[in-house]
Amino acid sequence: MSDRKKLKIAFVSNNAWSIYNFRIDIIKMLIADGHEILIITPNHAIVEKVLALGCSHIAIDFDNKVINPFTDLKFLMNLKRLYKKVNPDLIFHYVAKPNIYGTIAAHRNGIPSVAIITGLGFAFSRKNLLYFIIKQLYRFSLNGAKEVLFLNNEDALLFVRERIVPLHKINVLPGEGINTAYFHPPAVRKKNPTFQFLMSCRMLKSKGVEIFVEASRLLKLKEYVFESVVLGFFEENHPDSIAPSKVQQWQSQGLINFLGFKEDVRPFLANADVFVFPSYYNEGVPRSLLEAASMELPIITTNNTGCRDVVEDGVNGFLCHTQDPFDLAKKMEEMLLLKEQDLKQMGHKGREKVVSRFGMDKVIHEYRRIISLI
């Protein structure tokens, strides 16, 4: 790599955990290529692991969930000053506020930047005032980006149709990639004494947690014996957040086994029989689905943007209707009634799909392509 130009590259996001969890392989590749990597996020315990990779870190404070013109203007000015001071050669922005205000700050400092739209999220869930504000902010800011990357074609098409971003600036990544060597199926998958459905997500209503609970209730009324396990963490002050007391109530009723946040989900994926993700959130390509499929789990998910990119109905899992616990219960019942060999075959097909379409090497190729243009 000695003939390749060495750059100072910044990654800017709303939390260090997502940078470490989703982009660690990209960062390792860039460091191996000789680039200097700067992470700009709020402080988090996992920052120590980011630093151990050989990156540097600068802490910034902002709330990605609330739009306040005064705090947002302050965030923009802080980024503008910071970018001028550290003067990176290229900046990758993730999530809404860095994509909007970070792109403006980079453009005004003459620094090339790339906006990565990992999903349209809560703001695009309904056409209300928030939607129109965010759309106008994106339209104004993303004009200054070198490229705008999406994780699925549907989100990219929406931005083109709404004239938010010109087509020539857009490219679509194969999700955020998955390290299929790290998320590898166990050599021998132990057979559970009780059939286990597993869900892993942020504890938001639109991720379909309540739908999963109600579907489990419906199946238990039919006297099926199974366990519904949920992994996840709560997001304080998020308008779509589920109250911890509600989850405790479901737990006490025996509807789910809530295990909280787990830094390493692989042991739980290895122990489950089927992965369930009934999301009606505006997903990019859900990382949880890629992890589950890579570990050869059959999947039940919704016929929803991003989700249907990972699951082919009847091949590596089932697609169900959004916000429909009855249809989800039907698909869970079908999984319960499948022969063990059929479940294994679905799992094999899922891993084949992830390896061929969503492997990390394909995402790394796109990052290197962008860097080569600087």
Disulfide bonds with the S-S distance in Angstrom:
none
